[in-house]
Amino acid sequence: MNILDIPALREGDRVQHELMVRVREDKTTKNGDPFAALQMGNATGTIGANVWKEQLPLLDGVKSGSVVQVIGAIENYQGRRQIKLTSVRVVAPSAVNTDAFLPRIKQDPAKLWDDIDSWRAAIKSKALRTAVDCFFADDTFRARFERAPGAPRGHHALVGGLLEHVVEVAAMARTAAQTMGGNVDLVTAGALLHDIGKVETYSIGAGGFDYTQQGLLLQHIVLGSLMLDRRLRALPAGTLTDAQETELHHFIQSHHGQPEYGAAVRPMTLEAEMLHWADQMSANGNNFNDAMDDAELFPGNEEFSVKKSWRLDRKVWRRSTGWS
């Protein structure tokens, strides 16, 4: 069976496909009647379905992480597309490759690693290269890093999203530092290390992307510094000076820019400032690209989105004129 192209679905389209239940929430209406709100998806995206009291028996055995064969049609409910279900059947776990239902980056990870490895090889400082190689010369870490999402939902919420995001950040931060007379090798190291904590912050399971226990309790900035400290402690004494170690932690701790956005401190060096804005550009660039393809924002041929993008907190413009 062909994979369902969720972003391309329009009101009235028929659906008869296998989808993964990302979230099942059992709720009650204002009248006290039970119903279930589902979020279902595959590698192309997600879509919701409300299953009302009369149809709840359809969901026997259905939970978050289940792969189900669904039959129904696309309808508009309170301005959002959803599936009006007429049949749901749980697919036996033994017949399911759950990875096939997870969204993933379109780029070849090998090409992204080529970029990282060429930047690592060009770092002139032995101490700086050693610190970066603590992670990026470790095959076990690389395997986890390549698979991790950039977020459980939001920018780069894809298998491989973290790898793609970090390469984007490093490319932009390197150019910015070179333009402004900064230390390109130093900002490269900061860019490669700034989100290492996400490897321990997010999990990939049957229901898709989520937070680990550590991720919920500490978040990726704290976890990143803890990971860096553990690796640095394993190096021979004196490999990096205390000041050098502190500056690497500063990249991790300041890259969100403002304390209200999760940073421990604001960036205090040119390179940390360039890293922060490169991180922002990668995240918001991804948000804009995704918004252009979002059928909830552009259900037809609209020039302006019909509502605000929750990720950008604004309406967006899909220009109708070209610049050729």
Buried (B, 14 or more C-beta within 10 A) or exposed (E): EEEBEBBEBEEEBEBEBBBBBBBBEEEEEEEEEEBBBBBBBBBBBBBBBBBEBEBBEBBEEBEBBBBBBBBBBBBEEEEEBBBBBBEBEBBEEEEBEBEEBBBBBEEEBEEBBEBBEEBBEEBEBEBBBBBBEBBBEEEEBBEBBBBBBBBBEBBBBBBBBBBBBBBBBBBBBBBBBEEEEBBBBBBBBBBBBBBBBBBBBBBBEBBBBBBBEBBEEBBBBBBBBBBBEEBBEEBEEEBBEEEBBEBBBBBBBBBBBEEEEBBBEBBEBBBBBBBBBBBBBBBEEBBBEBBBEBBBBBBEEEEEBEEEBEBBEEBBEBEEEEEE
